[in-house]
Amino acid sequence: MKYTRLSKEQFEELHQEFANFLATQSITAEEWTTLKKEKPEVAEQELDVFSDLIWEGVLGKVTYLENVSERQMHLFELKEKEMKLISVKVLNPEIDLRTKIGFDWFKRNFQSDFVEYLTASKAYTEDKNSDKFELIKQGAVITKGQLYQWFDDIIS
């Protein structure tokens, strides 16, 4: 398995897609039920293959990721050949960017001496989707990139 297995909730959301996937494997609903009981290891493999297929599709379309912690934001734009980073660090120890109060403070003070910015870019390794997935494993979430674009406009 290249990525991680989808959660039970994700499988439930993708129930129809999973049924279609099994159909492409020539596995009927009845055969799937039998497979789970009699050959659970094979059923597990099918779940893993499906999970990887879904992850590949999602990661191929991802353009922006955000990883926000108490006093830092790592905002990524995932270009064709490289990933670009805008890193924001709040030096005020009383601020937690994950809260509304903390983020409101940040919006008012983003140009103060209490906020540091860093930009960088990095080429992907041979496996671009694995690079993206690694960021997700480290806590990044997929976004539409509004925060990245806002900062990019300010910094440019």
N, C-alpha and C positions, 0 to 999 in steps of 0.2 A: 504494500500500500504506500503510495507516494505522499498523500496528504493525511487527513484524519477522517475517520468515519463520520458521516452525518449523524446528528442527534436523532432521537426518536421523533421529536417534534418536526424536524426537517424532513424526515422520511414521510411523516404523515402529510405534510404540506405538498410533498412531491409524489404522492401516492400514484397519480395517473402516469407521471413520467416513469416511475419505477415499474409500473405494470407494462408500459410500452417497452422499457428496457428488457424486461423478462421475455416479452413476446419476441424481441429481436434475437433472444437466446433460445427461442423455441421452447420456452417454459410456460406452461399454462398455470392458472391460479391453483388448480388441483395439484399439479406437479410441484408447485412451490411449497404448498402445505406439506406434502410428503417429504420433499427435500429438507425442510426445516426439522422434521421429526427424525428422519432416518439418516441424513447426512448433513448434520449441522455445520460441519466444517466447510462444506461446499456452499451452503447457504451464506455463511459468513464471507466467503470469498466473493460471492456475487454482490453482497452489500458493499464490500470494499471497492470492487471494480466500479459499481454505480457511483459511489461517493467520489472516487477519483475523477470520473467523467464529469460530474456536476462541478467539482472544484475547478477542473480545467476550463470549463465553459465560463464560470464566474470570473476566474482570475484573468482570463483572456480579455474580458471586457472592463476590468477595473481600471479607472483612470486616477482616482484620488483615494488616499488613505490618511487617517488622522489617528494619532496616538496622544491623548491628553492625560497628563498626570497632575499631581497636586500643584506643581509650579512650573511645569514644562509642557509645551506643545510641539509635537513633531508632525509636520504637515507635508505629505508627499504628493507630488504629481508624477504619475507613471507614464512617461513618454515611450515612444517606440524603441529607442536605443538606450535610454538612461532613465534613472529616477532622480527627480529633483526634490530637494528638501528645504523647507523653511523651518528653522528651529527657533522657538520662542522660550525665553527663560525669564521668569518673574523672580526678582531678588527680594521681594517683600515676604518675609516668613509667615505673615498673618494671612496670606492669600491662598485659597484653594481654587484653582481654575475649574474644577469639576462642579463647583456650586454656582448657583445663580449670583449670589453676592460677590463671589470671587471673580466671576467672569464679567459682571457689571463693573467692578473696580478696574479690571483690565481694560475694558472698552474706554473708560474715562482716562486711563493713565498709560495707554500703549506707547506713547512717545516720551514717557518720563525716563529718568535715570534708573528707575527700578525694573526696567525691562530691557533685556538684551536679545539681539537677533543674530542669527547665523544662517547663511544659505550655502548649499553645497549641491553637487550632483555626482552621481556615481553610475558607471556603466553596469549593466546587468552581467551576471555570470552566463554560462552557456544555457541555463534554464531560467528564463525570465519569470515564469510562473512560480517556481520554487522560491525565488527572491521575494516575490510579492507575498507568498504564503508565509514566509519567515517573519515578515513584518506583522502579519495578522496574528501569528502565534505569539509574538511579543506584545500583543495588546492593541494593535492598530485596528480600526474599523473602516469599512468601506463607506465613503461619503460621495456627495455630488460635487465637492470641491469648493463650496462657497467661501469657506474660511481661508483656504489656500489662495484662491483668486483675490480675495480682499487684501491679504498680506502682500501678494505679488504686486498688486496695483500700488500699494503704499511704498514698498521697497523700490520699485522701478522708477 
